Amino acid sequence: MIRKALLFIVLASLATVAGAREANVFASGLKATYVEGNKYNFTYTLNAPAQNVVINFYSGDELVKSIQCRGLAKGENNVILNLTDLDGEYSWSVKAAGEPWQKGENATVVVDKSTNPLLSFMSPRGIDMDKDTESEFYGRVYVTETRSAEVDGRTTNVGIYVFDAALNDVTGQGDVAYGGNVEWGRSSGCTRIFLNKDQKIYLSDWSDGHPGVWRADATNLNADFVPVFGGYPDPYGLRFNDDNIAIAGSIPSCWVEGTGEKTVLYTFDEDYINDNGNTQGVYQFNIGNLEQPWTDAPSAVIYDNAANTHQNGNSVIIPQNGGWWISQTRWEDAADVPSLVYVKNNEVLFNSGAVNPDLISRSYSSAICLFDEGTKMAVSCYDNIKIFEVSFNDAGVPTLTELMNIEHSLGHSCYSIAIDAAHNMYCAVDRNGPDTSGNVGVIALPLLVNECETPAPLAQMIVVEGGLTVPGDVNGDGVVTAADITALYSAMLNNDYSEVVNGDQNGDGLITAADITAVYTVLLNT
């Protein structure tokens, strides 16, 4: 089954265009509720208006039925379907299609605080989303605010803000952040965010006075957030245990792999001093279920920064192919202190400044994101974001090839980027100066085909008992009358088959005038 949007159009030197383009459309919040008989109420949320929505039903990997729906509006939609022509257990999906992209049309900001007041923040630095289609929260967007302030008519707090895929206040939190009863560090507390598959949220604190990582539960954001690290911080950003052993320092970003007892946390640490005397390395902590805060030295050193290539302190880490991409904020890219490196087995295999200092140029403020199964990378530069194709040679050395240069109006301090299944890019941009506020925005990337199919979680599979036994019975009332011809004609006229049980009467896989003829033939022979 198709499970994601087609690749976006490769265009060079793209710039923001004016207009009313919507985000690339996809469905989330898929839920099937039994009504009666063989009727189910199907619910889904669209992040943007759709031009066409189809619910597909699968038996195993085989597509057995498709029904077009009228629920095309942005936000929550639902439709009741009578499925008497099916018999058995079925998985299902929602395939949504949006406005087609025209040849040469550019990537553009489609949503920001000027169009959605809920996206007004003072200093947003973290953004992530639930990309697990098996999750009940698939499509939700999580934003971290690092400063409490009044901005654009509302007062924000330090902590997490949660939105559905349509960027609505899905939990009803209003202007009050989920702060977890944590006294976050000033200006750099609750910096970046990472959502793990087990619905655990990891929040990094990059401040010297309150360094570390905290964990929240997406299923209960009102609960206290749990500290990952124990010990006591010194005035310079390092935590020590009772034996005066350093645990961890101030952390601008982290990554998590595994769940339960196999949970492993990776951090970029500005202050921890490793065996070679350097700071700003990458470290591994086998935290498991985190029954108690971690109070030991790191489980392993992933990158010791022996060449002192990282000096800024503001970095993002992403694993790929057994190695790690590590970005950092740079005003100018250079080989000795580069904007981006790829390391594996503690060896630098790619250095953007050494390859070409103009490849990235400025990297402000370190945001990077892999997407399309790791074949592409978005890199924040200044007032632009570059999209690169990512490839590896047989020796495991990566190459970045520029595909797009997207100029935007969101600001130049982009701390975090996340990209959804429909190729919408979400950006958290910090303040550009002491008298300005931050910005959260969405940039739609051009697509060959603006459509995306979202599978319902396996928990939402449906069971239908009995099948359609009367040929020609389109409306499912058990008999064949002129009403069946009327139902089919109306469905074809309105492009809405939600009230039609079995429109494909002749079995050719299509619903056309030939099916009306088939019903008419049944009537003549009855």
Legacy VTK file of the C-alpha trace (Angstrom):
# vtk DataFile Version 3.0
C-alpha trace
ASCII
DATASET POLYDATA
POINTS 526 float
0.000 0.000 0.000
1.140 3.540 -0.695
1.841 5.193 2.635
3.419 8.549 1.895
3.453 11.496 -0.463
5.389 11.352 -3.715
8.763 13.047 -3.873
8.743 16.789 -4.276
9.746 18.468 -7.505
13.467 19.200 -7.672
13.779 22.916 -8.368
16.826 25.110 -7.914
17.071 28.589 -6.367
13.539 28.677 -4.998
12.132 31.775 -3.283
8.995 32.465 -1.271
5.985 33.320 -3.409
2.952 35.333 -2.409
-0.498 33.831 -2.579
-3.026 31.770 -0.725
-1.548 28.329 -1.182
-2.466 25.906 1.572
-0.233 23.309 3.166
0.223 20.013 1.379
-2.695 17.944 2.594
-2.685 14.786 4.695
-5.068 13.076 7.104
-4.528 12.279 10.775
-6.669 11.308 13.758
-8.133 8.291 11.922
-10.796 6.516 13.946
-13.603 4.067 13.109
-16.620 3.867 15.449
-19.227 1.119 15.050
-22.779 2.450 14.505
-25.108 -0.476 13.722
-25.453 -3.302 11.244
-22.533 -2.894 8.889
-22.289 0.864 9.388
-19.197 2.600 10.738
-18.513 6.266 11.434
-15.084 7.160 10.045
-13.370 10.233 11.523
-10.252 11.995 10.240
-8.589 15.408 10.511
-7.223 17.242 7.484
-4.348 19.659 8.023
-5.518 21.686 4.997
-8.530 21.740 2.640
-8.615 18.829 0.211
-9.844 18.607 -3.337
-10.529 14.896 -3.007
-10.678 12.384 -0.161
-10.910 8.621 -0.598
-11.257 5.970 2.110
-9.532 2.762 0.996
-10.242 -0.653 2.483
-7.648 -3.437 2.447
-7.771 -7.172 3.029
-4.151 -7.858 3.847
-2.241 -5.927 1.183
-5.075 -6.114 -1.361
-7.143 -2.988 -2.011
-10.738 -4.221 -2.084
-12.806 -1.053 -1.986
-12.463 2.729 -2.360
-15.112 5.265 -1.344
-14.915 8.965 -2.177
-16.062 11.315 0.576
-17.376 14.856 0.859
-15.345 15.625 3.990
-12.844 17.976 2.366
-12.641 20.803 4.923
-9.590 21.599 7.028
-10.039 20.161 10.502
-12.079 17.199 11.710
-14.383 15.391 9.275
-16.530 12.299 9.616
-18.624 10.107 7.353
-20.925 7.143 8.072
-20.484 4.295 5.575
-22.646 1.222 5.051
-20.258 -1.589 4.145
-22.661 -4.450 3.445
-20.721 -5.470 0.349
-17.684 -6.357 2.493
-17.258 -9.480 4.581
-14.398 -9.959 7.031
-11.690 -7.925 8.744
-10.238 -4.888 7.000
-7.592 -2.269 7.505
-8.291 1.115 5.998
-6.702 4.411 5.105
-7.576 7.962 4.127
-6.037 9.265 0.926
-6.288 13.039 0.591
-5.401 15.131 -2.460
-4.833 18.878 -2.393
-4.334 21.716 -4.822
-1.928 20.667 -7.601
1.435 22.394 -7.779
2.106 24.227 -11.010
5.385 23.781 -12.866
7.892 26.289 -11.540
5.845 27.132 -8.437
8.058 27.734 -5.430
8.146 26.553 -1.839
6.269 29.036 0.303
5.340 29.900 3.868
1.718 28.808 4.218
1.111 29.299 7.960
2.808 31.467 10.583
1.798 33.708 13.477
0.382 36.305 11.078
-2.281 33.826 9.941
-2.619 31.715 13.106
-2.394 33.615 16.451
-1.730 30.350 18.294
1.720 30.316 16.690
2.790 33.525 18.473
5.723 32.844 20.805
8.515 34.887 22.315
11.390 32.411 21.864
10.299 29.086 20.352
13.277 26.775 19.892
11.958 23.236 19.671
9.514 21.628 17.271
8.694 17.980 16.635
5.700 15.978 15.536
4.217 12.534 15.972
5.111 10.636 12.780
4.018 7.187 13.988
0.796 6.220 12.194
0.143 3.627 14.892
0.007 6.394 17.506
-3.313 7.845 18.626
-1.623 11.247 18.379
-0.268 10.894 14.847
0.078 14.327 13.229
0.271 16.308 16.464
2.840 19.110 16.581
4.827 19.937 19.740
6.500 23.339 20.229
8.729 24.464 23.104
8.730 28.039 24.402
11.880 29.116 26.248
10.723 32.471 27.678
7.661 33.625 29.584
6.432 36.864 28.046
3.493 38.759 26.611
3.650 38.576 22.846
1.107 39.502 20.168
-1.678 39.852 22.705
-1.128 36.665 24.668
1.135 35.564 27.509
3.230 32.473 26.952
5.041 30.337 29.524
8.121 28.111 29.390
7.167 24.594 28.352
5.292 22.649 25.674
2.455 23.745 23.400
0.513 21.061 21.528
-1.395 21.323 18.239
-3.264 18.926 16.006
-2.217 18.624 12.356
-4.480 21.580 11.476
-2.553 23.621 14.117
-5.517 23.915 16.461
-5.249 23.886 20.264
-6.035 20.171 20.433
-5.711 19.799 24.233
-7.449 23.040 25.222
-4.392 24.412 27.027
-4.927 27.976 25.841
-1.948 30.229 26.510
-0.606 28.116 29.381
2.311 25.828 28.548
2.748 22.334 29.923
5.738 22.988 32.155
5.903 19.765 34.155
6.428 21.596 37.463
10.048 22.202 36.406
11.994 25.366 37.224
13.488 25.752 33.773
16.755 27.599 33.251
16.508 31.241 32.218
16.491 31.998 28.453
17.715 28.532 27.396
15.469 26.226 29.409
13.241 23.757 27.563
15.248 24.332 24.397
14.680 21.490 21.933
12.217 18.614 21.956
12.353 14.969 20.856
9.266 12.723 20.702
10.008 9.016 21.008
7.776 6.234 19.654
6.651 5.274 23.166
5.000 8.720 23.553
7.785 9.905 25.842
8.921 13.466 25.180
12.523 14.476 25.905
13.288 18.155 26.589
16.805 19.572 26.708
17.841 22.408 29.006
20.806 24.320 27.620
21.236 26.683 30.547
24.226 26.600 32.892
22.086 26.947 35.998
19.671 24.121 35.216
21.407 21.753 32.771
20.150 18.392 31.586
17.207 16.565 30.003
13.654 16.104 31.276
11.070 13.559 30.170
7.345 14.149 29.737
4.499 11.788 28.857
2.470 12.783 25.784
-0.499 10.849 27.166
-0.484 12.890 30.405
1.143 16.273 29.923
-0.340 17.558 33.185
1.917 15.221 35.158
5.296 16.299 36.536
8.157 15.957 34.065
10.837 13.473 35.132
14.523 14.485 35.348
16.735 12.152 33.317
19.881 13.150 35.222
20.405 13.358 38.948
23.278 14.947 40.828
23.912 18.608 41.453
24.843 21.334 38.947
27.868 23.525 39.479
27.790 27.223 38.439
29.261 26.384 35.016
26.729 23.916 33.659
28.021 20.517 34.848
26.159 17.993 36.977
28.126 15.913 39.495
27.135 12.930 41.638
27.969 12.488 45.316
31.369 11.040 44.389
32.191 14.190 42.416
31.965 12.318 39.109
30.662 14.432 36.231
27.366 13.195 34.801
26.297 15.644 32.105
26.251 19.347 31.288
24.028 21.833 29.509
22.416 20.144 26.515
21.080 21.950 23.438
19.710 18.802 21.746
19.237 15.085 22.238
18.112 11.946 20.403
16.465 8.773 21.712
16.361 5.256 20.297
14.530 2.199 21.595
11.753 1.899 24.148
11.266 0.417 27.596
14.358 -1.205 29.070
16.159 -0.752 25.719
15.808 3.044 25.722
19.072 4.819 24.878
19.547 8.589 25.139
22.131 10.452 23.068
23.088 14.017 23.897
25.169 16.817 22.497
26.778 18.268 25.598
28.307 21.744 25.733
30.078 21.365 29.087
30.946 17.726 29.794
34.739 17.286 29.707
35.775 14.005 28.102
39.043 12.097 28.449
40.833 14.174 25.821
39.965 17.337 27.702
37.432 18.589 25.173
33.839 19.632 25.586
31.047 19.718 23.015
30.916 16.013 22.237
28.170 13.428 21.750
27.413 10.937 24.536
25.328 7.806 25.070
23.275 6.949 28.159
21.584 3.533 28.478
18.734 4.888 30.587
16.259 2.019 30.051
12.991 2.554 31.899
14.555 5.406 33.907
13.285 4.082 37.206
15.710 6.494 38.896
17.556 9.527 37.512
20.892 8.691 35.884
23.787 9.506 38.231
26.810 7.957 36.492
29.214 9.038 33.782
28.017 8.435 30.191
27.692 4.844 29.009
29.789 5.643 25.924
31.487 8.482 24.073
30.116 8.755 20.541
32.167 11.768 19.441
34.922 13.309 21.561
35.501 16.459 19.444
39.234 15.721 19.526
39.895 18.136 16.646
37.910 20.859 18.441
35.690 21.317 15.375
32.706 22.206 17.586
33.027 25.434 19.531
29.686 27.231 19.379
27.755 25.014 21.829
24.497 25.134 19.876
24.295 21.877 17.938
21.735 19.351 16.675
22.459 15.612 16.338
20.787 13.092 13.994
21.880 9.445 13.467
22.176 7.856 10.029
23.853 4.699 8.703
25.609 3.992 11.985
27.048 7.493 12.225
25.923 10.943 13.329
25.261 14.274 11.672
26.263 17.145 13.979
25.424 20.738 13.095
26.455 23.946 14.804
25.764 27.653 14.484
28.320 29.380 12.282
28.395 32.864 10.764
30.726 31.504 8.089
31.408 27.850 7.298
35.052 26.805 7.538
37.046 23.603 7.664
38.431 24.159 11.163
35.002 25.012 12.645
32.380 23.723 10.162
28.638 24.159 9.977
28.001 20.418 9.599
29.948 17.199 10.049
29.188 13.501 9.748
31.063 11.264 12.187
31.249 7.500 12.481
33.296 5.525 14.988
34.506 8.886 16.301
35.999 9.752 12.889
34.906 12.766 10.852
33.907 11.484 7.383
32.278 14.693 6.144
33.141 18.320 6.920
31.007 20.903 5.103
33.616 23.642 5.456
36.323 21.437 3.983
34.131 20.188 1.128
32.869 23.640 0.141
32.382 26.561 2.566
29.650 27.909 0.266
27.668 24.655 0.369
25.891 25.727 3.552
27.640 29.049 4.243
25.879 30.404 7.352
24.142 27.888 9.622
21.958 29.890 11.972
20.827 28.432 14.480
21.833 24.847 13.641
18.482 23.332 12.597
18.773 20.174 10.473
16.247 17.465 9.564
16.452 14.239 7.554
13.391 13.155 5.571
12.275 10.909 2.699
13.808 7.938 4.508
17.085 9.774 4.936
17.635 10.590 1.268
17.164 14.328 1.844
18.227 16.849 4.466
16.951 20.323 5.328
19.567 22.704 6.752
18.810 26.106 8.236
21.181 28.723 6.861
20.151 32.335 7.583
16.983 33.744 6.017
16.911 30.614 3.913
16.750 26.838 4.246
18.610 24.566 1.861
17.421 21.120 0.836
20.129 18.590 -0.015
20.093 15.123 -1.505
22.019 12.740 0.786
24.026 9.862 -0.663
26.750 7.544 0.652
29.568 5.840 -1.232
30.710 2.265 -0.611
33.063 3.466 2.115
30.183 5.096 4.000
31.245 8.670 3.219
28.265 10.977 2.582
27.773 13.590 -0.124
25.313 16.497 -0.008
23.928 17.774 -3.334
21.891 20.973 -3.209
18.337 20.654 -4.555
16.604 23.780 -3.259
17.404 27.108 -1.675
14.240 28.316 0.033
14.133 31.938 1.086
11.523 32.658 3.763
10.199 35.370 6.055
10.238 33.515 9.382
13.504 34.947 10.701
17.116 33.815 10.702
17.453 32.018 14.075
15.870 28.694 13.118
16.559 26.257 15.964
14.446 23.282 14.870
12.910 21.793 11.723
10.422 18.932 11.357
8.884 17.622 8.115
5.613 15.688 7.856
4.543 12.918 5.482
3.070 15.420 3.018
6.294 17.446 2.748
5.333 20.406 4.922
8.329 21.829 6.791
7.695 23.141 10.337
10.175 25.680 11.717
10.786 27.039 15.211
12.562 30.383 14.899
13.922 32.224 17.937
13.902 35.993 18.419
16.011 38.015 15.990
16.890 40.631 18.616
16.011 41.934 22.065
12.954 43.819 20.809
11.481 41.112 18.603
9.563 37.884 19.143
9.981 34.437 17.649
8.013 32.671 14.975
6.611 29.248 14.236
5.789 28.666 10.605
5.051 26.011 8.003
6.644 25.944 4.561
5.006 23.785 1.887
7.488 22.044 -0.408
6.531 21.525 -4.084
5.221 18.069 -4.983
4.854 16.144 -8.208
1.474 15.030 -6.875
-0.105 16.710 -3.841
-1.665 13.646 -2.250
-0.891 11.528 0.771
-2.360 8.262 2.062
-2.495 7.753 5.828
-3.105 4.243 7.222
-5.382 3.880 10.217
-3.769 2.300 13.296
-4.184 -1.461 13.482
-6.331 -0.885 16.566
-8.854 0.791 14.236
-9.387 -2.228 11.968
-13.031 -2.958 11.225
-14.973 -6.219 11.063
-17.916 -6.586 8.683
-20.198 -9.619 8.809
-22.070 -10.732 5.709
-21.776 -9.522 2.141
-23.854 -7.993 -0.616
-26.057 -10.777 -2.027
-28.291 -8.860 -4.430
-26.684 -7.812 -7.755
-27.725 -4.294 -8.662
-28.417 -3.262 -5.046
-26.448 -0.015 -4.955
-28.033 1.644 -1.901
-27.948 -1.454 0.312
-31.682 -1.783 1.037
-31.753 -5.421 -0.111
-33.823 -4.888 -3.277
-33.160 -3.503 -6.746
-35.332 -0.564 -7.709
-35.094 2.725 -9.571
-33.737 4.175 -6.315
-30.472 2.334 -6.966
-30.036 4.050 -10.316
-30.839 7.394 -8.693
-28.330 6.752 -5.879
-25.560 5.855 -8.305
-26.302 8.774 -10.625
-26.316 11.198 -7.685
-23.019 9.807 -6.370
-21.344 10.212 -9.753
-22.779 13.718 -10.186
-21.544 14.896 -6.755
-18.359 12.813 -6.700
-19.441 11.413 -3.318
-19.962 7.668 -2.909
-20.373 7.615 0.859
-24.065 6.608 0.558
-23.365 3.971 -2.094
-22.763 0.403 -0.940
-21.399 -1.009 -4.193
-21.057 1.381 -7.100
-18.849 -0.904 -9.190
-21.535 -3.234 -10.515
-19.732 -4.607 -13.560
-16.512 -5.440 -11.695
-14.098 -3.454 -13.837
-12.659 -1.590 -10.865
-14.174 1.732 -11.954
-17.451 3.537 -11.332
-18.787 4.844 -14.621
-22.006 5.098 -16.631
-21.493 1.414 -17.456
-22.427 0.590 -13.860
-25.729 2.467 -14.214
-26.360 0.373 -17.320
-25.602 -2.781 -15.310
-28.176 -1.842 -12.664
-30.704 -0.976 -15.352
-30.145 -4.411 -16.940
-30.849 -6.111 -13.611
-34.096 -4.128 -13.334
-35.172 -5.191 -16.847
-34.573 -8.842 -16.044
-36.244 -8.771 -12.630
LINES 1 527
526 0 1 2 3 4 5 6 7 8 9 10 11 12 13 14 15 16 17 18 19 20 21 22 23 24 25 26 27 28 29 30 31 32 33 34 35 36 37 38 39 40 41 42 43 44 45 46 47 48 49 50 51 52 53 54 55 56 57 58 59 60 61 62 63 64 65 66 67 68 69 70 71 72 73 74 75 76 77 78 79 80 81 82 83 84 85 86 87 88 89 90 91 92 93 94 95 96 97 98 99 100 101 102 103 104 105 106 107 108 109 110 111 112 113 114 115 116 117 118 119 120 121 122 123 124 125 126 127 128 129 130 131 132 133 134 135 136 137 138 139 140 141 142 143 144 145 146 147 148 149 150 151 152 153 154 155 156 157 158 159 160 161 162 163 164 165 166 167 168 169 170 171 172 173 174 175 176 177 178 179 180 181 182 183 184 185 186 187 188 189 190 191 192 193 194 195 196 197 198 199 200 201 202 203 204 205 206 207 208 209 210 211 212 213 214 215 216 217 218 219 220 221 222 223 224 225 226 227 228 229 230 231 232 233 234 235 236 237 238 239 240 241 242 243 244 245 246 247 248 249 250 251 252 253 254 255 256 257 258 259 260 261 262 263 264 265 266 267 268 269 270 271 272 273 274 275 276 277 278 279 280 281 282 283 284 285 286 287 288 289 290 291 292 293 294 295 296 297 298 299 300 301 302 303 304 305 306 307 308 309 310 311 312 313 314 315 316 317 318 319 320 321 322 323 324 325 326 327 328 329 330 331 332 333 334 335 336 337 338 339 340 341 342 343 344 345 346 347 348 349 350 351 352 353 354 355 356 357 358 359 360 361 362 363 364 365 366 367 368 369 370 371 372 373 374 375 376 377 378 379 380 381 382 383 384 385 386 387 388 389 390 391 392 393 394 395 396 397 398 399 400 401 402 403 404 405 406 407 408 409 410 411 412 413 414 415 416 417 418 419 420 421 422 423 424 425 426 427 428 429 430 431 432 433 434 435 436 437 438 439 440 441 442 443 444 445 446 447 448 449 450 451 452 453 454 455 456 457 458 459 460 461 462 463 464 465 466 467 468 469 470 471 472 473 474 475 476 477 478 479 480 481 482 483 484 485 486 487 488 489 490 491 492 493 494 495 496 497 498 499 500 501 502 503 504 505 506 507 508 509 510 511 512 513 514 515 516 517 518 519 520 521 522 523 524 525
